[in-house]
Amino acid sequence: MRVIKNRWTIGGAVVLLLLVPGAWLMAGDATDEDTSLVARVKKGEFRVMVNTSGELRAKRFVQITGPANAQQANQYQMKIASIVPEGTVVKVGDIVAELDRSTIASRMNEVSLALQKAEAVYEQAMLDSTLNLSKAREDMKTMELGLEEKKLAKEQAIYEAPTVKRQAEIDYEKAERALAQAKKDYVTKTSQAQAKMREVGADLDRQRNLLKIVQDVMMNFTIRAPAPGMVIYQKEWNGKKKGVGSQINPWEPTVATLPDMSVMESQTYINEIDIRKIASGQKVTIALDSDPSKSFNGTVTEVANVGEQRPNTDSKVFEVKVLLTTTDTTLRPGMTTSNAIETMKIAEALFIPIEAITTDSGVTVVYKKAGSRVTKQEIETGTMSDDEVVVLRGLEEDDRVLLAPPLGAETMTVARLTGPPVKGTVLGDSSRSATLQGNPDAAKTDTTTPAPAAAAKRATTRAEPTKVAPPARH
């Protein structure tokens, strides 16, 4: 009997050991909830953020440029032969870069030869003018002596026959007129010589000035720092930094910059989808990729009005500048930043994950869970962020919603909303809509008089019976 009794005791213990874990598992299934598939409606501060990466740069800086008058010296493409390492701290007058002098040396030889030719032409013109005017003066002197002879002959012919007397008078008059004409020609030749000398003199001065310009440009091929600071390389149009072998030209002569580290800004680019959310004055939280533990406050100061196609991008982007309101001695131009731009802030709102929202025949719905019962609930949504969306009507705080449709969701009936919508697109007041997004209960106390068409639509909505979905089968 004792053996039988022990067997029953052992058997009961085994059954108990088998039943207890099963009961525990069943209790766990009944009480625990898969939080990965269910989300609760939250209430609190709601922010819409636009996240983008940027690059630090100084808001104020001094440019280190190549020769300012290179175009006059016919230098359009100048190659950087050497440059100090980026980040080098320089003083005023320190050498920053050297440009390749091969092209400017060839230009110097051309201008020197042109100057020598201009000097020779000037000298030849001066000799010709001197010779011509000297000959003209000598001719006038000879004419004056001839006129004096004709005058003596005229005086002696007073006692001669009338024909001889008349001939002497005619000869005198011819000599007098020839001398007068020679004097006028001399004045003209003098003016002509002066004009010729001005012409060749102007060409000579032009060649001399050009030689001086080329000499100055060649001297400025040694680029020096105009102010003290840290050398930061200038970027080209494709985003690549200039260095040895890069080209500069009269239209883009900057080789490097000397930034003012006390005022920094982050230069970023926003895609055309999000740019409509960005405006000057918005608050920004800035973090450094090199040191994520540090964060800085900033403000949007400038938003480009025209988009551009950046390298390695498929869509148009708009340049946005963010001024850092706090700074640090560790900040350096060129550092990569993560910018979180706050485009909207609602002090108090209901919101749920975007994954919980779906549509049914053009109606926005969620799958609301109450215990083991699931209903397809129509909701009205407001502002949306990348991950969450504001709920204006249809849900309450701490309601549970499914993040994925349950089995048989297609056959479930939608529990429709009643009453007027809250959105400003229906109320005709967008500013009031923004207020109601922060306070959904304000819709209950709204006293705005609706338009006849809107009122008729609301009356129809109120008259529609509310459909409740049947309990979900498990």
Buried (B, 14 or more C-beta within 10 A) or exposed (E): EEEEEEEEEEEEEEEEEEEEEEEEEEEEEEEEEEEEEBBBBBBEEBBBBBEBEBBBBBBEBBEBBBBEEBBBBBBEEBBBBEBBEBEBEBEEEEEBBBBBBEBBEEBBEEBBEBBEEBBEBBEEBBEEBEEBBEEBBEBBEEBEEBBEEBBEBBEEBEEEEEEBBEBBBEBBEEBBEBBEEBEEBBEEBBEBBEEBBEEBBEBBEEBBEBBEBBBBBBEBBEBBBBBEBBBBBBBBEEEEEBBEEBBBEBEBBBBBBBBBBEEBBBBBBBBEEBBEBBEEEBBBBBBBEEEEEEBBEBBBBEBBEEBEEBEEEEEBBBBBBBBBEEEEEEBBBBBEBBBBBBBBBBEEBBBBBBBBBBEBEEEBBBBBBEEEEBBBBBBBBBBBBEEBBBBBBBBEEEBBBBBEBBEEBEEBEBBBBEEBBBBBEBBEBEEBBBEBBBBBEEBEEBEEEBEEEBEEBBEEBEEEEEEEBEEBEE
